[in-house]
Amino acid sequence: MRNQWSAVSGRGSGSIRSEVHKFRGSDTISSELTSHVSNNKGVTLIELIITMAILGILASIVLPLTTVTAKRAREFELRRDLRTIRTAIDEYKKAYDEGRIRQELGGNGYPKSLSMLAEGVDDIKSPKSGAKIRFLRSIPRDPMNPDKTIDPENSWGLRSYDSDADSPREGDDVYDVYSKSEETGLDGTPYKEW
């Protein structure tokens, strides 16, 4: 009895087939074990349905996360670009107030366009003739603006010095920039108000 148990449970030495063969002395059990193992080659319909259901559940979890991650990345880019442009506008104003940029009668010290920040203006205090001050390497595109055919300067909304923050409008200068997107950020604030 002890030898039969060790043969069936696999605790003895050797394979199950040889142990069963030794103690039973029958080829029928051996062939039944072999045929049972070799017949299990395919996948049943239930196994396939369960696998598809699990994959569907995982996909329904991952898809919203990738959407949120992509939106978060665009929001990060928007914050960075707004900060870059606003810092350049402030640096332009500082150079104007220091007398490094030619002052105009009735001017307030803000650039006439965003392109002036990238193209540069003459530095009138520089000992080098024709020296320019550049405030941006290039104008970044508004990442929330869906129209990729327009140039980066026109992708932003511009606010002049004379307009209110609540109702920004263009004017003779560029005091601030904002996104033209009608979308709302993950924090619930419209991109226009960033």
SVG drawing of the C-alpha trace seen along z (x, -y; Angstrom):
<svg xmlns="http://www.w3.org/2000/svg" viewBox="-17 -111 49 118">
<polyline fill="none" stroke="black" stroke-width="0.4" points="0.0,0.0 2.8,-2.4 4.5,-1.8 1.3,-2.5 0.8,-5.8 4.3,-7.0 3.9,-6.1 0.6,-7.9 1.6,-11.0 5.0,-11.3 7.0,-11.1 9.0,-8.1 11.9,-8.0 11.3,-7.9 8.4,-9.0 4.8,-8.4 4.6,-6.2 7.4,-3.9 6.1,-3.6 2.5,-2.8 3.9,-0.4 6.0,1.4 3.3,1.8 0.2,2.3 1.9,4.2 -0.7,2.8 -0.2,0.9 -3.7,-0.5 -3.2,-2.9 0.1,-4.1 -1.6,-4.6 -4.5,-6.4 -2.2,-8.9 -0.3,-9.5 -3.4,-10.0 -5.0,-12.3 -1.9,-14.6 -1.5,-14.6 -5.2,-15.4 -5.1,-18.7 -3.6,-20.7 -6.3,-23.3 -8.0,-26.2 -11.6,-26.0 -14.1,-28.6 -14.7,-29.5 -10.9,-30.0 -10.8,-32.3 -13.9,-34.3 -12.4,-34.7 -9.1,-35.8 -10.8,-38.4 -12.8,-39.6 -9.7,-40.1 -7.9,-41.9 -11.0,-44.1 -11.1,-45.1 -7.4,-45.9 -7.8,-48.0 -10.7,-49.9 -8.4,-50.8 -5.3,-51.7 -7.0,-53.8 -8.3,-56.6 -4.9,-56.8 -3.1,-57.3 -5.6,-60.0 -5.1,-61.8 -1.3,-61.4 -1.3,-62.9 -3.4,-65.8 -1.2,-66.4 1.9,-66.5 0.2,-69.1 -0.7,-71.2 2.9,-71.1 4.0,-72.3 1.4,-75.1 2.6,-76.3 6.2,-76.2 5.5,-78.1 3.4,-80.7 6.2,-81.2 8.8,-81.5 6.9,-84.1 5.8,-86.1 9.4,-86.2 10.6,-87.4 8.0,-90.2 9.1,-91.2 12.8,-91.2 11.8,-93.4 10.1,-95.8 13.1,-95.8 15.5,-96.6 13.2,-99.4 13.1,-100.9 16.9,-100.7 17.2,-102.6 18.7,-99.8 15.8,-99.9 14.9,-103.0 12.0,-104.7 9.1,-106.0 6.9,-108.9 3.8,-107.6 5.3,-104.1 4.8,-102.0 7.8,-99.7 6.1,-96.5 6.9,-94.9 4.7,-95.6 4.5,-91.9 5.7,-88.5 8.1,-88.3 10.1,-91.2 11.1,-89.0 12.6,-86.4 13.9,-88.7 15.5,-91.0 15.8,-94.8 18.8,-97.1 20.8,-97.5 21.5,-101.3 23.8,-101.1 26.0,-98.4 29.5,-99.6 29.2,-97.2 27.4,-98.7 24.3,-96.8 24.2,-94.7 20.8,-93.2 19.0,-92.0 17.0,-88.8 14.6,-87.6 13.5,-84.3 15.2,-81.8 11.9,-81.1 8.2,-81.6 6.7,-78.4 3.4,-77.2 0.4,-77.0 0.2,-73.2 -3.6,-73.5 -4.3,-75.1 -5.5,-72.4 -4.7,-74.3 -1.1,-73.3 -1.1,-75.1 -0.8,-78.6 2.5,-80.1 3.3,-79.9 2.9,-83.7 -0.7,-83.5 -1.5,-80.4 -1.6,-82.6 -4.2,-85.1 -2.6,-88.5 -3.5,-91.0 -2.5,-94.7 -1.5,-96.9 -4.7,-98.9 -7.1,-95.9 -8.6,-94.4 -7.6,-90.9 -11.2,-89.8 -11.7,-90.7 -8.3,-90.6 -8.0,-92.1 -5.2,-92.9 -3.9,-96.5 -0.7,-98.4 1.5,-96.2 1.8,-92.8 1.4,-92.9 0.4,-89.3 -0.4,-86.0 -3.0,-83.4 -4.2,-80.2 -7.1,-80.5 -8.3,-77.0 -11.9,-76.6 -11.0,-73.4 -10.7,-73.2 -7.7,-71.9 -7.6,-68.9 -7.9,-71.4 -11.2,-72.8 -9.7,-76.1 -10.2,-77.1 -6.9,-77.3 -7.8,-80.8 -7.4,-81.9 -4.0,-80.4"/>
</svg>
